[in-house]
Each structure stands twice: as structure tokens, then as C-alpha cells.
Amino acid sequence: MNSDEKLEMYQPEKSDNNFEMDHLQNSGEKSEIDRPQKSDNNPEIDQPRETAIKKAVRKERWKVICLIASLLIFTAALWCLFSGFFKGTLAVKQAFDVEKAKAEEAVYSSFYEQGFTAAEKDYHVKNRAVISLKNIRETANLEVLSVSDIAFMIENPDSENKNIQSWIEVPGTGVFTVNLAAGEFLVDDERMLVFARIPKPELLPENINIDHANVQVLRFSSNTWLSSIRDGEQLAGKQLNEARTKIQEDISTNLQYYEFAENSARTLIENLIRSINSEIPELKVEIEFF
């Protein structure tokens, strides 16, 4: 046995552990044995791992925020899209309605003109009537309301009436009139309108009438020695004049009569104008008092 064989015999065999140690030494890495072990007393070991965890958490948060923002932007864009669509649809509908109305008006006008031309040619129809008032404007006192009243006049015997006693019942009437000659009449042939502005009805003294035929003597007595027929006639005339004044006062102080007179005048004048223009059934009459 030579020396080389002896050396080979005494050389230690490499185990798997020894091979791993050689591999780590050759690669410049440390084995788990050489690495520092985790310990509560060594914070430097946990710091890199905690930093990595925080970065991962922040990264996940940013992902969630970006996702929410994307959803909001998408929702806003979708809303704008549908809003614009509905507004556009509404605008189109409005434009369509306007054009439709214009077309209907054009068609109606066309047919109306054709029909009117044909009617005027065949029947001489006119679309503007001539309104007539004849002699209405010349009527100074148009009677619109007549009101009846009764006055009781009593005269007892005294030295002034020569001891004549006379009780009489005097009926009378008051007539309200309207002065159309002082009014204004506006005639609109195109619109078939008559506008009348006339004075309010009034009760004039000359329109108070005593019904002499129906005057009733309720009581009469006289002293023939102190009075005469002429005295009786004078007393009767005095009583009739006082009765006329009393009837006029009673009627003129009743405001309801004036209201009745205005309504009657409005109806009477309107019917009068319509009767003169009976060929215009669409005639409108408006009356105003001043």
C-alpha cells in the first residue's frame, strides 16, 4: 500500500449536509443556520416584512378607490347620454308640433279661400256686413221704464182754505228716458260690433204724469157761507201740483228704479239695433252708460 492509497482511505466522506454547505459557500448565500433567527428582541428582522404589508394594503386601497371613481364617471356619462337623448327627443317633438300646426293652418286657409271665392262667385257672399243704425242717433228721449205711484193729499178745514176739507187719492206715473242724441256709437263692420256709450237714464219733471181720470175724492166738505166754487177749484189745483211733486220725489229717490231703468235701456237698445240689422245674426252690441 502506498501513500496515495492511505490518504484516500482516511479522507472523510461528504454527506448531504456537507454538500449543501459547500454549495451555499460557493454561491455566496447564507444557510439557515447562519441567518439571524426571528426574535422579539430583534425588531430589525420584522421591519421589512411590515413595510411590504403596508405597501400591499395601500395598493389594494388605491385599487378600490380607482374602481369607485370609474363607476361614478361611468354613471355620470350614462346620465348625460340619456339626458341628452330625452332633450333631443322633446325638441324634435316640439318642432314637429309647430310644423304640424303651420301645415294645418296653411291647408285650412287654402280651402277657406277656395270655398269663399266659389261662394262669392256663385252667391255673391260678403264677409263684411254693413251695420245700420238708421235714426237711432237722432232719438232725444227714448222711454225705457215707466213707474207708477200714488199720492194721498189731505187738506183739513182752517182759515187759509176757507174751512174746506178735501182728501184725495192721486195716481201718477214717472217715465225714465235716455237721450240717445247725446250718445256715441262706434260701428265695426269687420268685427260685426256696435259699441254704444250713452247717458244714464233720467227722470225729468215733464215726464211726471198725473192720471186725472182716476183721481179719487175720499172726503170733501165746505162751508158754503165762507167758501165758493172758485175756492174749491183753487184748492184742488194746489193739491194736484203737490201730488205731482210728491210722486216725482218718491220715484227719484228710489235707487232701485235707476237700476231697473239701466237694465231696461240696455235690453231695449240692443234689441232695437239687432232688429235693424236682422240680416246679421252674429252682430254683437255693447252698451256703456256715463
C-alpha positions in Angstrom: 0.0 0.0 0.0 1.5 3.2 -1.0 1.0 6.7 0.5 -1.7 7.8 -2.0 -3.9 4.9 -1.1 -3.6 5.7 2.6 -4.6 9.3 2.0 -7.6 8.2 0.1 -8.7 5.8 2.7 -8.6 8.4 5.5 -10.4 11.1 3.5 -13.8 11.8 5.1 -16.9 11.1 3.1 -19.1 14.0 2.1 -22.6 13.8 3.4 -25.6 15.6 2.0 -25.2 18.3 4.7 -21.7 18.9 3.8 -22.6 19.1 0.1 -25.3 21.7 0.9 -22.8 23.7 3.0 -20.3 23.7 0.1 -23.0 24.7 -2.3 -24.0 27.7 -0.2 -20.4 28.7 0.4 -19.7 28.6 -3.4 -22.9 30.5 -4.2 -22.2 33.2 -1.6 -25.5 32.6 0.2 -26.0 32.0 3.9 -27.7 29.0 5.2 -30.5 29.0 7.6 -28.0 28.2 10.3 -26.1 31.4 9.5 -29.3 33.6 9.1 -30.4 35.5 12.1 -33.4 34.0 13.8 -36.7 35.9 14.5 -36.7 37.2 18.0 -38.8 39.7 19.9 -35.6 41.4 20.9 -34.6 42.0 17.3 -37.1 44.4 15.5 -34.8 44.8 12.5 -35.9 41.4 11.4 -39.8 42.3 11.2 -39.4 45.8 9.8 -39.0 44.8 6.1 -42.0 42.5 6.3 -44.2 45.1 7.9 -43.2 47.6 5.2 -44.1 45.2 2.5 -47.5 44.5 4.1 -48.3 48.2 4.4 -47.4 48.8 0.7 -49.7 45.9 -0.3 -52.6 47.3 1.8 -52.2 50.8 0.3 -52.1 49.3 -3.2 -55.4 47.5 -2.5 -57.0 50.7 -1.2 -56.0 52.6 -4.3 -57.5 49.9 -6.5 -60.8 50.2 -4.6 -60.7 54.0 -4.9 -60.0 53.8 -8.6 -62.8 51.3 -9.1 -65.3 53.5 -7.3 -64.2 56.6 -9.3 -64.5 54.7 -12.5 -68.1 53.6 -11.6 -69.0 57.2 -10.8 -67.6 58.5 -14.0 -69.4 55.8 -16.0 -72.7 56.6 -14.2 -72.3 60.4 -14.9 -71.5 59.7 -18.6 -74.6 57.4 -18.9 -76.8 60.0 -17.3 -75.6 62.7 -19.6 -76.2 60.4 -22.6 -79.8 59.6 -21.6 -80.5 63.3 -20.6 -79.3 64.5 -24.0 -81.3 61.8 -25.7 -84.6 62.8 -23.9 -83.9 66.5 -24.5 -83.3 65.9 -28.1 -86.5 63.8 -28.4 -88.5 66.6 -26.7 -87.0 69.3 -29.0 -87.9 67.1 -32.1 -91.5 66.7 -30.9 -91.9 70.4 -30.3 -90.5 71.2 -33.7 -92.9 68.6 -35.2 -95.9 70.1 -33.4 -95.0 73.6 -34.7 -94.6 72.5 -38.2 -97.8 70.4 -38.0 -99.8 73.5 -36.8 -98.3 75.6 -39.6 -99.3 72.9 -42.1 -102.8 72.7 -40.7 -103.2 76.4 -40.8 -102.0 76.6 -44.4 -104.3 73.8 -45.5 -107.3 75.5 -43.7 -106.5 78.9 -45.3 -106.2 77.3 -48.7 -109.5 75.5 -48.5 -111.2 78.6 -46.9 -110.0 80.9 -49.7 -111.2 78.4 -52.4 -114.6 77.9 -50.8 -115.1 81.7 -50.2 -114.1 82.5 -53.8 -116.5 79.9 -55.1 -119.3 81.1 -52.8 -118.8 84.7 -53.7 -118.8 83.9 -57.3 -122.0 81.8 -57.2 -124.0 83.6 -54.4 -122.2 87.0 -54.1 -121.4 86.3 -50.4 -119.6 89.0 -48.5 -117.6 88.5 -45.3 -118.1 92.1 -44.1 -121.6 93.2 -43.3 -122.7 96.8 -43.3 -124.3 97.8 -40.0 -127.0 100.4 -40.0 -128.3 102.5 -37.1 -130.9 104.4 -39.1 -132.4 107.2 -36.9 -131.3 105.8 -33.5 -128.8 108.6 -33.1 -131.5 111.2 -33.6 -133.7 109.9 -30.7 -133.5 112.5 -28.0 -135.7 110.8 -25.4 -136.1 107.1 -25.6 -138.6 105.9 -22.9 -137.0 102.9 -21.1 -139.0 102.5 -17.9 -142.4 103.7 -16.6 -143.1 103.6 -12.8 -146.5 104.1 -11.2 -147.1 105.8 -7.8 -149.9 107.1 -5.7 -150.0 110.3 -3.6 -152.6 110.9 -0.9 -153.3 114.6 -0.3 -155.2 115.8 2.8 -156.5 119.3 3.5 -158.4 119.9 6.7 -160.6 123.0 7.3 -158.8 126.1 8.5 -158.8 129.8 7.9 -156.5 129.6 5.0 -158.6 127.2 2.9 -161.9 128.8 3.8 -162.9 125.8 6.0 -162.8 123.4 3.1 -161.9 119.8 3.9 -160.5 117.7 0.9 -158.9 114.3 1.0 -157.9 112.9 -2.4 -156.0 110.0 -3.9 -153.9 110.9 -6.9 -152.3 108.2 -9.1 -149.4 109.1 -11.4 -146.5 107.8 -13.4 -142.9 108.7 -13.9 -141.1 107.8 -17.1 -137.3 107.3 -17.3 -135.8 108.3 -20.6 -132.4 108.1 -22.3 -131.0 110.8 -24.6 -129.5 108.8 -27.5 -128.7 112.1 -29.3 -126.1 112.8 -26.7 -124.5 109.3 -27.0 -121.6 108.0 -29.0 -121.9 105.0 -31.4 -118.9 103.2 -32.8 -119.6 100.7 -35.6 -117.1 98.0 -36.5 -118.3 96.3 -39.7 -115.3 93.9 -39.8 -115.9 92.5 -36.3 -119.6 93.0 -36.6 -119.7 95.1 -33.4 -121.6 98.1 -32.3 -120.3 99.9 -29.2 -122.8 102.5 -27.7 -121.7 105.0 -25.0 -124.9 106.8 -23.8 -126.1 108.9 -20.8 -127.7 107.2 -17.9 -131.5 107.1 -17.7 -133.0 110.1 -16.0 -136.4 111.2 -14.7 -137.3 114.6 -15.9 -140.0 116.8 -14.3 -142.0 116.9 -17.5 -142.1 113.1 -17.5 -144.3 113.0 -14.3 -147.9 112.5 -15.4 -151.0 112.7 -13.3 -153.8 110.3 -14.1 -156.7 112.9 -13.7 -159.3 110.4 -14.8 -158.6 108.2 -11.8 -158.2 110.8 -9.1 -160.4 109.7 -6.2 -162.1 112.1 -3.8 -162.0 110.4 -0.4 -163.6 113.1 1.6 -164.9 116.7 0.8 -166.8 119.2 2.8 -167.1 123.0 2.8 -168.9 125.9 4.4 -171.0 127.4 1.7 -171.2 130.7 3.6 -167.4 131.2 3.7 -166.2 129.4 0.5 -167.1 129.4 -3.2 -166.7 127.1 -6.2 -163.6 129.1 -7.2 -162.0 128.4 -3.8 -162.7 124.7 -4.2 -161.1 124.7 -7.7 -158.0 126.5 -6.4 -157.6 124.1 -3.6 -157.9 121.1 -6.0 -155.3 122.6 -8.3 -152.9 123.1 -5.3 -153.4 119.5 -4.2 -152.7 118.1 -7.7 -149.5 120.1 -8.0 -148.3 119.0 -4.6 -149.2 115.4 -5.6 -147.0 115.7 -8.8 -144.1 116.9 -6.7 -144.5 114.1 -4.2 -144.7 111.4 -6.9 -141.5 112.8 -8.5 -139.7 112.8 -5.2 -140.8 109.3 -4.3 -139.7 107.8 -7.6 -136.4 109.8 -8.0 -135.2 108.9 -4.5 -135.6 105.1 -5.2 -132.2 103.9 -6.5 -133.6 100.6 -7.4 -135.7 102.3 -10.1 -132.5 103.6 -11.7 -131.0 100.1 -11.8 -134.2 98.8 -13.4 -134.0 101.6 -15.9 -130.4 100.9 -16.9 -131.2 97.2 -17.5 -134.3 98.0 -19.5 -132.4 100.6 -21.6 -129.6 98.1 -22.3 -132.1 95.4 -23.5 -134.2 97.8 -25.4 -131.3 99.5 -27.3 -129.7 96.1 -28.0 -132.9 94.7 -29.4 -133.5 97.8 -31.4 -130.1 97.7 -33.1 -130.5 93.9 -33.8 -133.9 94.4 -35.3 -132.5 97.0 -37.7 -129.7 94.6 -38.7 -131.7 91.4 -38.7 -129.6 90.0 -41.6 -126.5 89.9 -39.3 -127.3 87.2 -36.7 -123.7 87.3 -35.3 -124.0 91.1 -34.5 -122.6 92.0 -31.1 -123.9 95.1 -29.2 -122.0 96.5 -26.2 -123.5 99.4 -24.2 -121.9 101.6 -21.6 -123.5 104.4 -19.5 -121.8 107.6 -18.4 
